[in-house]
Amino acid sequence: MSDADLLFRPDLLAKYGANGPRYTSYPTALQFRDDFDLAHYARAAADPGASDTDLSLYFHIPFCDTVCFYCGCNKIATKNRARAKPYLAQMIRELDRQAALFDTKRPVSQLHWGGGTPTFLSLDEMSTLMTATRERFALRPDDEAEYSIEIDPREASAQTVAHLRSLGFNRLSLGVQDFDPVVQQAINRVQPLELTVDVMNAARANGFESISVDLIYGLPHQSVKSFRRTLDTMLLLAPDRISVFGYAHMPHLFKMQRQMDEATLPTPATRLALLQLVVEQLTDAGYVYIGMDHFALPTDELARAQARRTLHRNFQGYSTRADCDLIGFGASSIGKVGDVYAQNAKDLPGYGAAIDAGRLAIARGVRLTADDRLRRDIITELMCNLELRYDEFEAAYGVRFAATFSDELERLAGFERDGLVARGANRLEVLPAGRMFVRNIAMVFDRYLGAQRPDRFSRTI
C-alpha cells in the first residue's frame, strides 16, 4: 500500500465530513466577547514573566485592487491607491501605542504582512512601515527570524520582490488557486502563469529562504483533468510549501461568492476525486503531508519543525516559532498575548476612529481560563505534532490526563477502530490516515463546540 493510499481513505470521508474550526486558536474567535476588558490585555503585555519570550508581529493590509469571488478574508476592493496613506499613518500610531505596553527589548523573531494584498502599498510605503516597525521594536537579523509576506503575483514585479528582500523579508506566500484560465475567469482572478513564474524566479534570485504557494480545490469548472494540469505545473515550479485549501462555499456569510454560478461548482464526488489527486500527486512528488491541507518539502523548516515536535499554530496557520506573544496591527488583526486573545475592530471606520481618538483599536477578545489553556495545548499538539504525550500535560498542568479526559478518550474509540488514531496507556497518536481528519480528532477536545452554529465553520474535508 502506498503512502497516498494510507493518507486518503474514501470510505471515511463521508463518515467524518462535518463543519468544524481550523483551530488557528482555541477558543476560536466565536468565543471572543464584545465587552472584553482591555485591562486584561495591558496586564498581559506588561507581564515581567514574559521577558524571555520573543514577539511576533502581524500587520493586516486590507486593500485589494480587485476582488476574488471565492475570498472570505477581511478586505476592501478599491483601485484608489491613495487610501493606503491614511491607513498607514494609523498603523504607525498604533505601533506607538502597542510599543508603550511591551518591553520592546524583547526580540521580534517573526513578522508577517497579510491581507488583502500587502503589495497594494507602494515601495516607499512598504519602506515607511518597516522602518517605523524597526524604530519601535527589536527585530532580530533576518537570518535569525521569519519575516513573511503574502504576495499577489499580479501586484508584484521583480523590482517589488527585490525591494521586499532589502527590507528583510525572507519568505513569500503566493496566491495562485488554479492555473486554468476558465477557472480564473469564473473566480475573477485572471493570473497568467508567467506572472507567478516571474515572482518565484525573482524570489530565488534575491535569496528568499522559502516560497509557499496557495491552491484551492472545489472552485467553479474544476475537473480532475484540469486540476492535474495545475498540479503538474506547480510541481515543475517546486515551491517549498504548498497549501491546497478546500473551497468553502458560504454565500450566506460572504456575499461576493454569490457572483459565482453554483451549478459550475464540482459535485461532492468530484471534490473527493480532486482531494485524492492532491494527496497522491504531492506525496508521490516527495512533499511531506504536514496535516489538514499543508504540504512541505522535507528540507523546509515547516517539515523539520514537525519532525522536532516544535511546530505551532497561530492566527496565520502553521508556524515554526512557538511560544511567541503575537501583536496584531491593522483592522481585524488578532493578537495573542499571554492568556489573552484580542481582535481589532474589523471595519476600517471603526479601526480608524479608535486610533484617531488615541486608543488601541481592540474591539473584542477573551481571557483564557485554566481549562482553555490546557485544551488549547492539547489541540495544538494534535494539529501540529500529531500526538499527545500524557506525561507532558500532567507535569505542566498537574492533572491525571486519562482521568480528566476519560470521556474524550472514549469518544476517540471510533477513530481508533477506523485506523485514524492509536490510543495507548500514556500516549495518543494520530496515524497517517488520520492526518486528513485531524480537525475532527481535535474537535473531540473542544468544550465549546456543541453550543456553536456549525454553519459558521468550513467543512473539515
N, C-alpha and C positions, 0 to 999 in steps of 0.2 A: 504493500500500500504506500502511495507517495505521500509526501508532506502535505500537498494540496488536498488529497483525499481525507487526511486526518483533520484538516482545518475546516473543510466545507462539508457539512452534513445536511443534505437537503431534507432528510426525514425529520430533522429537528427544527428547521427554520419556521415552519408553520406553527409548531407547538409552542415555541418561545417568542414568536413575533408579538411585540407589545410596544406600547409607548412608555418611554422612561427617560430619566435625566442622563446627560452626558457626564455628569459629576466633575465638571471643572471646579466645582466647590461642593462641600457638604457642610451645613444645609445649603440647598440650592437657592437661587435668587428669589424663588417664590416665597421663601420664609423671611425675606427682608421686610422690615417694618417702616412705615412712613413716619412713625413717632420715635424713631431711633434717636437716642440721646448722644449728641456729639461729644459730650464729656467722656464717654467710653473710648471714643477714637483718640482723643487728645491724651488720655492716660496711657493707652496702649502705645502711642507714638513716643511718649516720654519715658517709657519703662526702662530703667537702667539695666535691667536684666537682659535686654536685647542688644546691648552694646557690642557683643561679639558676633552678632548676626548681620550678614550682608543685606543690602537693599536691592530691590528690583523696581524699575520704573516703567510704567505703561502710559503711552500717550495716544489718545484717540483722536484721529483726524477724520471727521465725519463726511467730508465733501467728496463727491464723485462727479465727473464730467457727464457721464450718462449712467442710467440705472439698469442693472441687470435684473430681468424679470424674476429670477428664482431667488433673489437675495433676501435674507431675513435679518441682515445686520442693521444697526442704527446708522443711517446715512442720510445725506442731503444731496439730492441731484441738482447740480447747477453748473452753468458754463461761465458764471461770473467769478473769475479768479480773485477779484478784489475782496470777496467775502472772507478769504483766508486771513487777511491782515488784522482785522479787529479780533478775530478768534485767537490768533497767535499772541496778540498783546494780552488777552485774558489768560491764556495758559501761562504766560510768563509771570503774571501777577499771582496766579495760583501756585507756581513754583515757589515764589517768595513765601506764601502763607504755609505751604506744606513744609518747606525747609525750616521754618521757625519752630515747628513742632518736634523735629527729629534732631538727633545728634548727627550732624552732617559730616562728621569724621568717619562714620560708618561707610565702608566702601560699597559702591554700586557694582555688582558683578553681573547684572542682567538689565537690559533695556530693550523695549520693544515699541515700535510705532505701528499702530494698526488703524483700521478704518471700516468703512470709507476707503479712500485712496490717499495714503500719506504723500505720494508723489504728486498730488494736486498742488502742494506747496511749490513755490519757485525754489531754485537753487539757493538764492540769497535767504529766503525764509527758512529753509532747512538749516542753513548755517546759523541763523539767528537763534533758532530753537535749541540747537545742540550747544552752542556757545553759552546760552543762558543756563542750560542744564549743568554744564561743567562748572560754571561760576558758583553754583549753589550746592552741588553735590560732588562727592569724591568718586569719580568714575575710575575704575581700575583700567590699566592699559588694555587695549583691545585684544592682546594675546593672552590675557588672563580672564576674559569675560565674554559674555554672549550678548552681542548687540545686533538685533534683528529688525527687519522692516518688511512690511507687506508691499509687494510691487504689482502694479498692473502694467504688463508689457506694452500696452497701448499708450501709457503715460510716461515711459522711461526710456530714454535714449542711452547709448553707450556713455555719453557725457554725464548723464544723470547717475549711472552706476558708478563711474569713476569718482564723482563728487561724493556719493554716499560712502564709498570706501575711505575717502580722505577725511570724512567726519568721524570715522571709527566703526562704522557698521561692518560686521564680518559675516552676517548671514542674511540671505534673501529668501523670502517666501513669495512664489509667483502664482497668481491665479491663472488657470488655463481652462479648466472644466471639461472641454471637449475640443478636439481639432476639427471636427466635421462641420463644414460650412452651413449645412442645413440646420443642424442643432444650434450653431452660433446665431443664426438669423432668428430662430424661434425664441431664444432667450435674450435677445437684444445685446449680444456680446460678440461682435464680429472682430476676430483677432487672428489675422493671418499667422501661419506657422513661423514665418520669417521674423516677426517681432519677438516671439518667445525665444527663438534661437539666438537672435542678436543679444538679448539681455543675458541669457545664460553664458554666451561666449564672453561678453564683457565682464560678467561676474568672475569667471575663471581667470581671465586675463588680469584682473585687478586684485586677485588673491583672496576672494571671499572663501571662507572655510567650509561653508555648507550652503547648498541650494535645495530648497524644498518646493515642490510643485503640488498644487491642489487640482484634483479632478472631481467630477460629480457623475454618478450613475443614477439613472431614473429620470433623465431630462427628456423633453419632447423629442420625438423622432429617433431616439437612440435605438439601435438594434445591436445584437451580439456582433454582427459583421462589422458595423461601423465603429463600435467601441473597441473592437480588436485592433482596428487600424490606428485608433488613438493611442492605445497601449503600446503597440509596436513602435510607433513614432517616439513615444515617451521613453521607452527603453533604449532607443538609439541615442537619445539626449542624455540618459543616465544621470538624473539628479540624485543627490544624496538621500533625499527623503521624498516619499510620495504619499499624499493623503488622498484617499478616494472615498468621498462622502456620499451617502445615500441622500438623494434629493428628498426633502420633506415638504410635501405639498400641503400648505396650511393657509389657504386663501382667507380664512376667517381671521387670521392674525396679520397676514402680510398682503395688503390689497394689490400690490403690484403683480403678485402671482396670478391674479385674475386676467392678466394680459395674455397668458398662455392658454392654448386650447387644450382642455383636459383630455379630449379624445386622442390627442397625439402623444400622451404620456405612455410609457411602456406598461404592459399588463403586469400583474403580480408575478406571473411565470417568467416573463422576460426580465423583470428586475432580479429575480433569483439567478437566472442564467447570466446576467451581467455581473452579479456579485461573484458567482463561481468563476467566471472568466478572469476577474481581477485577482482573486486569490491564486488561481493556477498560474497565470502569466507572471505575476510579480514574484511569487515564491520560486517558481521554476527559473527565473532570471537571477536568483540569488539574494533577493531582498528578504530581510527578517521581518516577519509579521509581529509588530510590536503589540498590537491589540486594537480592538474596535476597527478603525479604518486607516490605521497608520502603518507604513512600511518604511524600512530604512536599510541602507547597505550595512553590512557587518562592520565596516570601518567607520561608520558615522557615530558621532558622540551619543546619539539617542539610543542606538543598539548597544553601545558599550556601557551606557549608564544602566540599562535594563539588566545586562549581564552582571553588573556590580551591585545590583539592587539599590541604586541611588536615583532611579527615575522618579519623577514627581509630576503632579498636575497642578496647574493654576488656571486662571481665567482665560488664558490664551491656548490651553490644551496641554500636551505633554511638554515637560521641561526637564532640563538636566541640572537645574540649580534648585535643590531642595532647601527648605528652611529659611528662605529669604522673606523679609517683610516686603509686601508689594504695595506701592503707592500708585494710585490711578490719577491721571490728569486728563482733563477734557470732558466733554459731555458724554454721559452714560458710562464712563470708565468705572471699574470696580477695583478697590484695594483690599488687601488682607494684611492687617497689622495686629500681631499678637493673636488674641482670641476674638477679634472684631473683623467683620466684613462691612465695607461702606461703599455705597454707589453714589456717584454724582447725578445731578438732575439729567434726565435723558434728553430733554428738548433743549435746543440752542437758546431760546429766550430765557428759560428757567436757569440754565447754567450761567449765561451772561449776566442776568440780574443779580445772582448771588455774588459773582466775582466783582461786578461793578459796585455792589453795596459793601464791599470789604470783608465778605465772609468766605468760608470754604463753600464749595458747591455741593457738598454731600447732602443728599435728599432722603436717603433711606439706608437701612443697614440692619445688622443683627450682631448681638454679642453672644458668642457660643457658650453653652453650658458645658459642664464636665462630660456629660453623656454625648453631646455634639462632638467634642474634641476626640473622644475615644472612637466614635463611629466614623468620624472623618478620617482618622488614621487607618482604620480597618478598610474603608472603601478605597482610600488612596493606595494602600498596599495591594489590594486586589486589582485595581485598574492599571497600576504601573508595574508591579513586580510579580503579579500572578500567583501570589501565595500569602498565607498568614502563618507566622510562627507564633504560637500562643504564648510562649515564654517571654517574648519581647513585649507583648502588651501587658502581661502580668507584672513584669518588672517596672514598666513605665507607669502603669495606672493602678497597681495594687488590686487587681481583680483576678478571680479564678475564671479564666476565659470560657472553658467548656460549660461551667455552671451558669455564668452570666448570660451566655448566648446559646443556651441549650435549645430554645425554640428555633432560633435562626439556623443552627446547625442541623436540626431535624428537618427544616424545610428544604435543606440542600440535598436531602436523600434522593429526590427525583433527579436532580442534576447528576448525582453520582451514578445512579442506575443508567443514565443516558451517556455516561462516559465523558462528562464535561468537567467534573471535579473529582478529587480523591480526598476523602476525609480520614485523617489519622488521629491518633490519640493526642498529638501535640502540634498538628500542622494541617492546614487546608491548602491544597494545591489546585490551581486551575490547569487542567490538562490541555494539550494542543487543540483539541476540538472545542474546548470551552472559550478560547480567546475571542471567537466571534460573538459569544454570548456573555462577555464579561460584564456588560452593563446589567443584564438580567441577574447575574450572580450577585453583583454589588447591591442591587435593589433589595435583596433579602435583608440587608442590614440597615435599611433606611426606615427610620421610625415615623417619618412624616408622610410617606408615600400614599398611604391609604386615604388621607384627607385631602389630597390634591387632585385636581381635574386632569385626567390623562391626556386630554387634547391640548394641554399646554406644553407637552413634550413631543419630541420627534419619535419615530419608530426606532426601536433598538436594532432592527435588521432592515 
